[in-house]
C-alpha cells in the first residue's frame, strides 16, 4: 500500500476497505461491463509501408527524413502498431490482475476473464504475424506461450 497516493489511501481508510477488498470490487465491476472491453486493432498496411519493408536493410538505414516526409503514412502506421501492441499488453496484465482478485469459487467469472484474455492475446498474435515484428520481448513471448500455445515467430 506504500505505492498508493495520498488520496487513494485516504479513500481506502475512509471506506474502511482493504486493498484486497477494493481490487475484488473492481474485478466484479469490470466483469459486469467486460463486453465493452475490446482489443485494439492495427490499420491495414499501406502500399508505402509494403514498399519500404521490401527495401534492403542497408537502404532503409540510409533513408533521410525527407523520404519519411514524402511518405508520412509509414511512421503513422508503425505508431499505430506500437500503440495497439502496448494497449493490448496492458489489458492482458490488467485482466490477469483482476482475475486473480476474484474469489476462488467464482468459476464462471474466472472463465469470462480467461476468455477475454485469450481474445487480447489472439489480437497480439495477429499483430505480430501481420507486421513481421522484430524480436519479441521476453514478456511478449511468455504471454503468447502461456495463453496462445506456440510462439508465432522464433526470434531467439
N, CA and C of each residue as an Amber inpcrd file, in Angstrom:
protein
   468
   0.8230000  -1.1850000   0.0000000   0.0000000   0.0000000   0.0000000
   0.8700000   1.2520000   0.0000000   2.1630000   1.0700000   0.1010000
   3.0720000   2.2020000   0.1140000   3.0760000   2.9720000  -1.1910000
   2.8330000   2.2990000  -2.3110000   2.8930000   2.9670000  -3.6060000
   1.5840000   3.6680000  -3.9720000   0.5830000   3.6330000  -3.1240000
  -0.6640000   4.3460000  -3.3710000  -0.4850000   5.8250000  -3.0410000
  -1.1840000   6.6670000  -3.7770000  -1.1350000   8.0920000  -3.4980000
  -1.9120000   8.4210000  -2.2320000  -1.7260000   9.6630000  -1.7500000
  -2.3990000  10.0920000  -0.5170000  -3.9120000  10.0090000  -0.6490000
  -4.4260000  10.4470000  -1.7790000  -5.8830000  10.4270000  -1.9930000
  -6.4180000   8.9960000  -1.9580000  -5.7240000   8.0780000  -2.6310000
  -6.1630000   6.6760000  -2.6520000  -6.1540000   6.0850000  -1.2520000
  -5.0850000   6.3700000  -0.5070000  -5.0080000   5.8630000   0.8660000
  -6.1470000   6.4170000   1.7110000  -6.4230000   7.7190000   1.5570000
  -7.4990000   8.3550000   2.3190000  -8.8420000   7.7000000   1.9920000
  -9.0910000   7.4760000   0.7060000 -10.3650000   6.8690000   0.3050000
 -10.4990000   5.4460000   0.8390000  -9.4140000   4.6940000   0.8140000
  -9.4590000   3.3290000   1.3470000  -9.7290000   3.3390000   2.8440000
  -9.0600000   4.2430000   3.5560000  -9.2450000   4.3090000   5.0030000
 -10.6520000   4.8000000   5.3510000 -11.1420000   5.7990000   4.6220000
 -12.4650000   6.3410000   4.8890000 -13.5490000   5.2950000   4.6490000
 -13.4060000   4.5300000   3.5920000 -14.3830000   3.4920000   3.2810000
 -14.1420000   2.2290000   4.0990000 -13.0600000   2.2150000   4.8410000
 -12.6680000   1.0710000   5.6580000 -12.5700000  -0.2010000   4.8060000
 -11.9320000  -0.0210000   3.6600000 -11.7010000  -1.1370000   2.7550000
 -10.2200000  -1.5060000   2.7780000  -9.9560000  -2.7540000   2.6080000
  -8.5760000  -3.1530000   2.3940000  -8.3170000  -3.0600000   0.8960000
  -7.0720000  -3.0530000   0.5220000  -6.7330000  -3.0150000  -0.8980000
  -7.2810000  -4.2600000  -1.5940000  -7.2360000  -5.3810000  -0.9080000
  -7.7560000  -6.6330000  -1.4650000  -9.2620000  -6.5200000  -1.7330000
 -10.0030000  -5.9160000  -0.7810000 -11.4450000  -5.7200000  -0.9630000
 -11.7200000  -4.7980000  -2.1520000 -10.9270000  -3.7360000  -2.2420000
 -11.1090000  -2.7930000  -3.3420000 -10.8610000  -3.4760000  -4.6840000
  -9.7950000  -4.2700000  -4.7730000  -9.4950000  -4.9860000  -6.0140000
 -10.6130000  -5.9690000  -6.3640000 -11.1600000  -6.6290000  -5.3520000
 -12.2610000  -7.5600000  -5.6040000 -13.4680000  -6.8060000  -6.1550000
 -13.7690000  -5.6410000  -5.5660000 -14.8930000  -4.8330000  -6.0510000
 -14.6620000  -4.3730000  -7.4910000 -13.4470000  -3.9550000  -7.7800000
 -13.1170000  -3.5320000  -9.1490000 -13.2440000  -4.7000000 -10.1230000
 -12.8150000  -5.8770000  -9.7000000 -12.8940000  -7.0690000 -10.5550000
 -14.3380000  -7.3970000 -10.9020000 -15.2070000  -7.3200000  -9.9080000
 -16.6260000  -7.6060000 -10.1330000 -17.2380000  -6.5350000 -11.0400000
 -16.8820000  -5.2730000 -10.8090000 -17.4010000  -4.1900000 -11.6410000
 -16.9570000  -4.3780000 -13.0880000 -15.6830000  -4.6820000 -13.3010000
 -15.1970000  -4.8770000 -14.6650000 -15.8840000  -6.0640000 -15.3240000
 -16.1210000  -7.1000000 -14.5460000 -16.7870000  -8.2900000 -15.0720000
 -18.1730000  -7.9390000 -15.6150000 -18.8550000  -7.0130000 -14.9440000
 -20.2000000  -6.6110000 -15.3700000 -20.1860000  -5.8220000 -16.6790000
 -19.0660000  -5.1700000 -16.9860000 -19.0100000  -4.3670000 -18.2120000
 -17.9410000  -4.8610000 -19.1750000 -17.5090000  -6.1090000 -19.0040000
 -16.3830000  -6.6200000 -19.7970000 -16.7070000  -6.7250000 -21.2850000
 -17.9780000  -6.8140000 -21.6360000 -18.3530000  -6.8800000 -23.0470000
 -17.9460000  -5.6120000 -23.8040000 -17.6990000  -4.5290000 -23.0710000
 -17.2950000  -3.2740000 -23.7050000 -15.7830000  -3.1930000 -23.9410000
 -15.0330000  -4.1030000 -23.3560000 -13.5760000  -4.1070000 -23.4850000
 -13.2020000  -4.8530000 -24.7590000 -12.5710000  -4.1450000 -25.6700000
 -12.2160000  -4.7310000 -26.9650000 -10.7300000  -4.5130000 -27.2430000
 -10.0750000  -5.4880000 -27.8700000  -8.6710000  -5.3090000 -28.2320000
  -8.4970000  -4.2050000 -29.2750000  -7.3650000  -3.5310000 -29.2050000
  -7.0240000  -2.5210000 -30.2090000  -6.5450000  -3.2320000 -31.4640000
  -6.8920000  -2.6820000 -32.5950000  -6.5050000  -3.2750000 -33.8690000
  -5.4960000  -2.3660000 -34.5570000  -4.8970000  -2.8540000 -35.6080000
  -3.9640000  -2.0540000 -36.3990000  -4.6030000  -1.7510000 -37.7390000
  -4.1920000  -0.6410000 -38.3620000  -4.7450000  -0.3220000 -39.6840000
  -4.1780000  -1.2700000 -40.7370000  -4.8140000  -1.3090000 -41.8760000
  -4.2610000  -2.0710000 -42.9970000  -2.9190000  -1.4620000 -43.3810000
  -2.0310000  -2.2970000 -43.8450000  -0.6920000  -1.8440000 -44.2080000
  -0.7590000  -1.0850000 -45.5350000  -0.3810000   0.1950000 -45.5310000
  -0.3930000   0.9720000 -46.7830000   0.6730000   0.4680000 -47.7610000
   0.4720000   0.7700000 -49.0300000   1.4410000   0.3640000 -50.0560000
   2.8340000   0.9040000 -49.7620000   2.9050000   2.1340000 -49.2580000
   4.2200000   2.7260000 -48.9870000   4.9730000   1.9380000 -47.9140000
   4.2620000   1.3610000 -46.9570000   4.9090000   0.5410000 -45.9300000
   5.3950000  -0.7630000 -46.5440000   4.5790000  -1.3560000 -47.3980000
   4.9990000  -2.6000000 -48.0560000   6.2430000  -2.3590000 -48.9120000
   6.2620000  -1.2360000 -49.6330000   7.4280000  -0.9030000 -50.4460000
   8.6540000  -0.6590000 -49.5640000   8.4500000   0.0420000 -48.4560000
   9.5370000   0.3150000 -47.5090000  10.1030000  -0.9860000 -46.9450000
   9.2420000  -1.9150000 -46.6010000   9.6800000  -3.1600000 -45.9740000
  10.4510000  -4.0780000 -46.9160000  10.2370000  -3.9390000 -48.2280000
  10.9840000  -4.8070000 -49.1470000  12.3360000  -4.2060000 -49.5450000
  12.5770000  -2.9570000 -49.1410000  13.8910000  -2.3550000 -49.4140000
  14.9590000  -3.1180000 -48.6380000  16.1520000  -3.2450000 -49.2040000
  17.2390000  -3.8760000 -48.4430000  17.5010000  -3.0960000 -47.1550000
  17.9460000  -3.7930000 -46.1280000  18.1390000  -3.1740000 -44.8180000
  19.1100000  -1.9930000 -44.8710000  20.2120000  -2.1240000 -45.6270000
  21.1780000  -1.0200000 -45.6920000  20.5670000   0.2160000 -46.3490000
  19.6790000   0.0110000 -47.3050000  18.9870000   1.1360000 -47.9380000
  18.0420000   1.7960000 -46.9390000  17.2730000   0.9780000 -46.2170000
  16.3540000   1.5260000 -45.2030000  17.1100000   2.3240000 -44.1510000
  18.2740000   1.8270000 -43.7350000  19.0580000   2.5100000 -42.6980000
  19.6180000   3.8460000 -43.1680000  19.7340000   4.0370000 -44.4780000
  20.3180000   5.2680000 -45.0090000  19.2820000   6.2510000 -45.5430000
  18.0240000   5.9740000 -45.3390000  16.9830000   6.8980000 -45.8090000
  17.0030000   8.1780000 -44.9760000  16.7190000   9.2770000 -45.6240000
  16.7200000  10.5720000 -44.9320000  15.3130000  10.9060000 -44.4520000
  15.2350000  11.9410000 -43.6430000  13.9330000  12.3980000 -43.1420000
  13.0110000  12.8220000 -44.2760000  13.5840000  13.3150000 -45.3530000
  12.7380000  13.7590000 -46.4690000  11.9410000  12.5900000 -47.0550000
  12.5300000  11.3990000 -47.0430000  11.7970000  10.2250000 -47.5210000
  10.5400000  10.0000000 -46.6750000  10.6950000  10.1100000 -45.3620000
   9.5580000   9.8890000 -44.4680000   8.5740000  11.0590000 -44.4940000
   9.0660000  12.2500000 -44.8400000   8.1560000  13.3890000 -45.0170000
   7.3020000  13.1930000 -46.2610000   7.9040000  12.5720000 -47.2740000
   7.1550000  12.2750000 -48.5100000   6.1960000  11.1000000 -48.3210000
   6.4670000  10.2620000 -47.3160000   5.6390000   9.0760000 -47.0300000
   5.2660000   9.0600000 -45.5350000   4.4610000  10.0150000 -45.1010000
   4.1500000  10.1120000 -43.6590000   3.3740000   8.9150000 -43.1190000
   2.7160000   8.1950000 -44.0040000   1.9260000   7.0550000 -43.5330000
   2.7970000   5.9140000 -43.0130000   4.0970000   5.9090000 -43.3340000
   4.9880000   4.8590000 -42.8220000   5.1370000   5.0070000 -41.3130000
   5.5240000   6.1870000 -40.8750000   5.6790000   6.4180000 -39.4300000
   4.3310000   6.2970000 -38.7160000   3.3060000   6.7930000 -39.3490000
   1.9760000   6.7240000 -38.7380000   1.5470000   5.2700000 -38.5530000
   1.7970000   4.4430000 -39.5370000   1.4410000   3.0300000 -39.4400000
   2.1650000   2.3730000 -38.2640000   3.4790000   2.5730000 -38.1820000
   4.2520000   1.9520000 -37.0970000   3.8670000   2.5170000 -35.7280000
   3.4590000   3.7840000 -35.7010000   2.9650000   4.3670000 -34.4510000
   1.7160000   3.6130000 -33.9830000   0.7910000   3.3790000 -34.8940000
  -0.4440000   2.6800000 -34.5240000  -0.1920000   1.2180000 -34.1670000
   0.7820000   0.5960000 -34.7950000   1.1470000  -0.7790000 -34.4420000
   1.6590000  -0.8230000 -33.0050000   2.5930000   0.0830000 -32.6730000
   3.1350000   0.1230000 -31.2970000   2.0320000   0.4330000 -30.2940000
   1.1820000   1.3860000 -30.6260000   0.1030000   1.7880000 -29.7270000
  -0.8370000   0.6080000 -29.4540000  -1.2490000  -0.0880000 -30.4890000
  -2.1450000  -1.2380000 -30.3280000  -1.4670000  -2.3380000 -29.5240000
  -0.1880000  -2.5700000 -29.7830000   0.5470000  -3.5970000 -29.0490000
   0.5880000  -3.2640000 -27.5620000   0.9760000  -2.0430000 -27.2320000
   1.0690000  -1.6520000 -25.8220000  -0.2930000  -1.6890000 -25.1330000
  -1.3270000  -1.1960000 -25.8180000  -2.6670000  -1.2030000 -25.2190000
  -3.1400000  -2.6270000 -24.9470000  -2.9300000  -3.5290000 -25.8890000
  -3.3690000  -4.9130000 -25.7070000  -2.5680000  -5.6140000 -24.6190000
  -1.2630000  -5.3710000 -24.5700000  -0.4500000  -5.9480000 -23.4920000
  -0.9070000  -5.4290000 -22.1370000  -1.1980000  -4.1430000 -22.0780000
  -1.6480000  -3.5440000 -20.8230000  -2.9610000  -4.1610000 -20.3600000
  -3.8810000  -4.3800000 -21.2900000  -5.1540000  -5.0020000 -20.9250000
  -4.9610000  -6.4350000 -20.4350000  -4.0540000  -7.1720000 -21.0650000
  -3.8000000  -8.5480000 -20.6100000  -3.3210000  -8.5190000 -19.1580000
  -2.3950000  -7.6200000 -18.8560000  -1.8860000  -7.5150000 -17.4760000
  -3.0100000  -7.1510000 -16.5080000  -3.8360000  -6.1730000 -16.8910000
  -4.9400000  -5.7550000 -16.0250000  -5.9320000  -6.8930000 -15.8130000
  -6.2720000  -7.5740000 -16.8940000  -7.2460000  -8.6670000 -16.7870000
  -6.7100000  -9.7880000 -15.9060000  -5.4290000 -10.0890000 -16.0280000
  -4.8270000 -11.1140000 -15.1760000  -4.8860000 -10.6970000 -13.7010000
  -4.5880000  -9.4230000 -13.4540000  -4.6210000  -8.9220000 -12.0760000
  -6.0430000  -8.9620000 -11.5080000  -6.9970000  -8.5050000 -12.2990000
  -8.3790000  -8.5210000 -11.8240000  -8.8980000  -9.9440000 -11.6530000
  -8.5160000 -10.8270000 -12.5650000  -8.9340000 -12.2250000 -12.4500000
  -8.4390000 -12.8190000 -11.1370000  -7.2120000 -12.4980000 -10.7690000
  -6.6530000 -13.0420000  -9.5330000  -7.3240000 -12.4640000  -8.2930000
  -8.0310000 -11.3330000  -8.4490000  -8.7220000 -10.7200000  -7.3120000
 -10.1200000 -11.2830000  -7.0950000 -10.6220000 -12.0490000  -8.0630000
 -11.9470000 -12.6510000  -7.8950000 -11.8760000 -13.7440000  -6.8320000
 -12.9730000 -13.9780000  -6.1310000 -12.9880000 -15.0970000  -5.1830000
 -12.7090000 -16.4140000  -5.9030000 -12.0230000 -17.3200000  -5.2300000
 -11.6440000 -18.6070000  -5.8290000 -12.8550000 -19.3910000  -6.3420000
 -13.9900000 -19.2580000  -5.6600000 -15.1630000 -20.0410000  -6.0500000
 -15.9610000 -19.4170000  -7.2050000 -15.5290000 -18.2700000  -7.7080000
 -16.2120000 -17.6280000  -8.8310000 -15.6770000 -18.1990000 -10.1420000
 -16.0270000 -19.4470000 -10.4190000 -15.5130000 -20.1570000 -11.5920000
 -15.9860000 -19.4940000 -12.8790000 -17.2440000 -19.1040000 -12.9450000
 -17.7520000 -18.5060000 -14.1830000 -17.0810000 -17.1610000 -14.4460000
 -16.8600000 -16.3640000 -13.4080000 -16.1740000 -15.0840000 -13.5780000
 -14.7580000 -15.2760000 -14.0740000 -14.0680000 -16.2610000 -13.5150000
 -12.7020000 -16.5500000 -13.9450000 -12.6820000 -17.0090000 -15.4070000
 -13.6880000 -17.7860000 -15.7850000 -13.7890000 -18.2540000 -17.1600000
 -13.9920000 -17.0790000 -18.1230000 -14.8210000 -16.1200000 -17.7280000
 -15.0590000 -14.9440000 -18.5620000 -13.7610000 -14.1610000 -18.7280000
 -13.0270000 -13.9790000 -17.6460000 -11.7480000 -13.2600000 -17.7260000
 -10.7670000 -13.9910000 -18.6420000 -10.6670000 -15.3090000 -18.5130000
  -9.7350000 -16.0610000 -19.3510000 -10.1250000 -15.9650000 -20.8220000
 -11.4080000 -15.9780000 -21.1030000 -11.8670000 -15.8400000 -22.4720000
 -11.4620000 -14.4800000 -23.0350000 -11.6120000 -13.4380000 -22.2390000
 -11.2490000 -12.0890000 -22.6830000  -9.7330000 -11.9800000 -22.8420000
  -8.9810000 -12.5970000 -21.9420000  -7.5150000 -12.5960000 -22.0450000
  -7.0960000 -13.2730000 -23.3450000  -7.7320000 -14.3980000 -23.6620000
  -7.4360000 -15.1120000 -24.9170000  -7.6910000 -14.2080000 -26.1240000
  -8.7570000 -13.4220000 -26.0530000  -9.1010000 -12.5260000 -27.1490000
  -7.9760000 -11.4990000 -27.3700000  -7.4600000 -10.9280000 -26.2820000
  -6.3920000  -9.9370000 -26.3990000  -5.0890000 -10.5810000 -26.8740000
  -4.7700000 -11.7530000 -26.3660000  -3.5500000 -12.4400000 -26.7880000
  -3.6570000 -12.8290000 -28.2600000  -4.8480000 -13.2380000 -28.6860000
  -5.0570000 -13.5360000 -30.1030000  -4.8180000 -12.3130000 -30.9720000
  -5.2450000 -11.1610000 -30.4940000  -5.0230000  -9.9250000 -31.2480000
  -3.5280000  -9.5980000 -31.3010000  -2.8190000  -9.8270000 -30.1850000
  -1.3690000  -9.6080000 -30.1870000  -0.6910000 -10.5300000 -31.1990000
  -1.1080000 -11.7800000 -31.2220000  -0.5400000 -12.7430000 -32.1810000
  -0.7890000 -12.2530000 -33.6100000  -1.9950000 -11.8000000 -33.8750000
  -2.3350000 -11.2860000 -35.2070000  -1.4240000 -10.1050000 -35.5670000
  -1.2220000  -9.1960000 -34.6270000  -0.3620000  -8.0320000 -34.8840000
   1.0530000  -8.4920000 -35.2220000   1.5830000  -9.4460000 -34.4640000
   2.9390000  -9.9320000 -34.7260000   3.0320000 -10.5760000 -36.0980000
   2.0170000 -11.3490000 -36.4670000   2.0340000 -12.0170000 -37.7700000
   1.9320000 -11.0090000 -38.9150000   1.0630000 -10.0090000 -38.7590000
   0.8220000  -9.0510000 -39.8260000   1.9540000  -8.0530000 -40.0030000
   2.6480000  -7.7480000 -38.9380000   3.6720000  -6.7060000 -39.0280000
   5.0680000  -7.2610000 -39.1780000   5.2280000  -8.5780000 -39.0160000
   6.5710000  -9.1400000 -39.1160000   7.5040000  -8.4900000 -38.1230000
   6.9610000  -8.2280000 -36.9350000   7.7310000  -7.5130000 -35.9110000
   9.0810000  -8.1590000 -35.6810000   9.9660000  -7.3670000 -35.1600000
  11.2990000  -7.8540000 -34.8190000  11.2330000  -8.7780000 -33.6220000
  12.2930000  -8.8510000 -32.9040000  12.4250000  -9.7700000 -31.7820000
  11.3590000  -9.4980000 -30.7170000  10.7070000 -10.5540000 -30.2620000
   9.7070000 -10.4300000 -29.2090000  10.3950000 -10.2260000 -27.8660000
   9.8020000  -9.4020000 -27.0270000  10.3390000  -9.2340000 -25.6840000
  10.0470000 -10.5110000 -24.8960000  10.8010000 -10.7730000 -23.8240000
  10.5180000 -11.9590000 -23.0010000   9.0780000 -11.9610000 -22.4850000
   8.5550000 -10.7800000 -22.1560000   7.1830000 -10.6880000 -21.6560000
   6.1780000 -11.0720000 -22.7340000   6.3920000 -10.5860000 -23.9590000
   5.5010000 -10.9300000 -25.0630000   5.5650000 -12.4260000 -25.3510000
   6.7720000 -12.9630000 -25.3630000   6.9650000 -14.3920000 -25.6100000
   6.2210000 -15.2100000 -24.5550000   6.3310000 -14.8120000 -23.2850000
   5.6690000 -15.5410000 -22.2040000   4.1500000 -15.4770000 -22.3470000
   3.6180000 -14.2950000 -22.6700000   2.1730000 -14.1610000 -22.8480000
   1.6670000 -15.0960000 -23.9390000   2.3510000 -15.0910000 -25.0700000
   1.9010000 -15.9290000 -26.1740000   2.0230000 -17.4070000 -25.8350000
   3.0710000 -17.7960000 -25.1300000   3.2320000 -19.2000000 -24.7750000
   2.2020000 -19.6390000 -23.7510000   1.9440000 -18.7920000 -22.7410000
   1.0050000 -19.1680000 -21.6870000  -0.4260000 -19.2470000 -22.1970000
  -0.8020000 -18.3210000 -23.0610000  -2.2090000 -18.2270000 -23.4400000
  -2.4940000 -18.5840000 -24.8780000  -1.4660000 -18.7350000 -25.6890000
  -1.7350000 -18.9910000 -27.0980000  -0.9830000 -20.1550000 -27.6740000
  -0.4040000 -20.9860000 -26.8520000   0.3360000 -22.1310000 -27.3820000
   1.7040000 -21.7260000 -27.8570000   2.0290000 -22.0850000 -29.0820000
   3.3820000 -21.8400000 -29.5780000   3.5810000 -20.3680000 -29.9190000
   4.8260000 -19.9460000 -29.9190000   5.1780000 -18.5870000 -30.2780000
   5.1190000 -18.4780000 -31.7940000   4.5700000 -17.3730000 -32.2710000
   4.3770000 -17.1970000 -33.7050000   5.7050000 -17.1680000 -34.4470000
   6.6250000 -16.3710000 -33.9410000   7.9310000 -16.2320000 -34.5710000
   8.9780000 -16.6950000 -33.5830000   9.9860000 -17.3650000 -34.0720000
  11.0340000 -17.8550000 -33.1920000  12.2630000 -16.9750000 -33.3520000
  12.3480000 -15.9190000 -32.5510000  13.4320000 -14.9540000 -32.6910000
  14.4950000 -15.0740000 -31.6080000  14.7580000 -16.1980000 -31.1260000
  15.8730000 -16.3190000 -30.1970000  15.5860000 -16.2330000 -28.7950000
